[in-house]
């Protein structure tokens, strides 16, 4: 998921560990390791694609022997998804587990719990078995890590799974290689030329997931707490464009998410089309390159939880991050053990407009903020955080 483990593998190898990556079969195309690096040939010898999927069906269909054959000679295991239950079937204990999904995937995740509660009898029984297998394996894992401090996921760990966790983030972005390829692909050169025509560039590569109709299917307010509020960004950007007609900014958005058409309609409705560049869903290595030639990176604006991959990528790239902050300084320090990074907090479209106005008035301050963001990332995430994972493995 999001190439998290590919990043961790590279950091661990930088720390002198013989770490290898085992991607599940059938993963999303844009999460393949080659989507995350311009130097895939350097890492290819340590990548071994499995012949089974991160799937409840493969948990039932695969034998323990067919799973175990892939891991001969390895003595420590880190995983997410259904890795705990799959490895347990092969008699292998997971050393470190972290969830990539709110509520812990296949345990307290809403898809599984909704089916168990409301699905047809056969599906309820099937998913109860999957949930039971995952929970049993998680109880035996040496360490559980929880980067999703949102209330619900903590409750699942404590009440449903019945175990403690370490509140540690995931070193999901590897920033120790050059983001500039020797031969920049033609498509990126064309985009770079377009960006250079504007006074400054705001890049938002978050999934579009914000329209009220998207959440009508849910019977609870739970999911709406994670509304990414892409509309706030578009509306706030429009306010700024209207107020500062003498400035020529560009907002870069990506065709990613269920609400793309709603976002495009809003851009048209606000009459800011000349100031918005839509790009297709892109690879992380391309996004990191585009961040390097942008001025501000945008994460997400939910009302619950910490930032996700878009935020980590912006911080790792050394750019000012526009993101909703859902913790006080003291709460964040208490939960994660270090200070909040420098973030442009957003709770409304007006906040977006104000931050952009501040950028125009004091560009040097934002450049320094980007430097401090990169410094913060290197000190609290990245290879320093990977070293904490290594300490857990060695303990």
Secondary structure, DSSP 8 states (H G I E B T S, - for coil): -TTHHHHHHHHHHHTT----B---BT--GGGSGGGS-S-HHHHGGGB---SSBSSHHHHHHS-HHHHHGGGTT----EE-TTHHHHHHHTT---SEEE-SSTTIIIII-HHHHHHHHHS-HHHHHHHHHHHHHHHHHHHHSSEEE----SSHHHHIIIIII----B---------SS-SS-SS--HHHHHHHHHHTTSSEEEEE-S-----HHHHTT-SSSTGGGG---HHHHHHHHHHHHHH-TT--EEEEEEE-STTHHHHHHHHHHTT-GGGEEEEE---HHHHHHHHHT-SEEE----SSS---HHHHHHHHTT-EEEE---S-HHHHHHHHSS----EEE-SSHHHHHHHHHHHHH-HHHHHHHHHHHHHHHHHHSHHHHHHHHHHHHH-
